[in-house]
């Protein structure tokens, strides 16, 4: 096996290092930016599927929301909104649980 340097020094493959088609994609451009209209797909239960087997039959344990987060990113202004929304949702859930607990105790 030849090392990477020997391959690039070979005249037949020297253009690979300079050709932008073979450059690695920057981290910032890898994910597609999603605006606030579609941020529900990260939180809504309708979009969440649990996988137990991958397409080749091997056992896995992940959800479709993890897949969405791998390929899509919220736009900068929307990511701030989504964090505040998620905090508000947790506060609302806690209030609902407390209200249910009090209602059951009164009965």
N, C-alpha and C positions, 0 to 999 in steps of 0.2 A: 504494500500500500504506500502510495506517495503522500507526502504531507501537503497541506493546503497551499503552502508557499511554492512548492515545486509545481503544482498544478497551475497556479496563477502566473508563474514565470514562463510557462510554456506558451509559445506564440499563438497556438490555436485557441487557448482559453483566456488570453490576457484581457480581452474586451469585456469579459464577464464582470470584472471588478469595477469597470467604469460605466457599464450599462445600467440605467435606472430601472429597467425591468426586473433586474435581479436583486435590487436593494431590498432590505427588510423594511416593512411598513412601520412608520413611527407609532409609538404607543398611543399618542393622542388621536391618531386617525383610525385606529383599529376598530373602535366601537362606533356604531351609528348613533347620532344624537336624537333623542326622542323629546318632543315638547310636552307641555302640560296636558294636552288633550289625550295622550295615550299613557299617562303615568299610572292609570288605574290597572293596567296589566301587570304591574309589579306587586300590587296589593290585593287585587280582587281574587276571590276564591275560584271564580269561573276559569281563570287562566292557570290555576295550579293543578298540575298532574303529578302523581307520584310514580316514578319508574322503579321497577324491581329488576328488570332485565334490559340490557342494551340490544341494539339491532342484530347483534351476532349471538345472542343468547347467554351472554355472560352476566352474572348477577351484579347489579349495581344498586346504589341507594342514593338517589338524588331526585330533585323535583324540577319541573319545567321552569319555575321562577329562577332557579340557579342558572339554567341555560339562558334565559332572557338577560340576566345580569351580565353574563359572559359576553354577549354579542351586542347589547344595547346599553346606552348610558343616557341618563337624563341630562338635558341641557343645563348649563351653569345656573341660570335663574330658577329653573324648575327643581333642581336638586335641593336648593334651600327650602323651597316650598314643600317638597316631599318629606324632608326631615321634620319640619314643623307639623305637617299633617299627620305623620306617623306618631309624633308625640301627643297630638290632640286625640288621635284614635285610642291610644293606650289610656289616656286620662278618662275618656268617655266610657271605655270598657270597665275601668275600675269603678266609676260612678254607678254604672248599671249593675255590677255585681253587688255593690254595697246596697243599692236600692232593692234588689231582689232579696238579699239576705235579711233586710229589715222587714220587708213585706211578708216573708215566710215566718219570721219570728212573731209578728203580730197575729197571725192566724191561729 
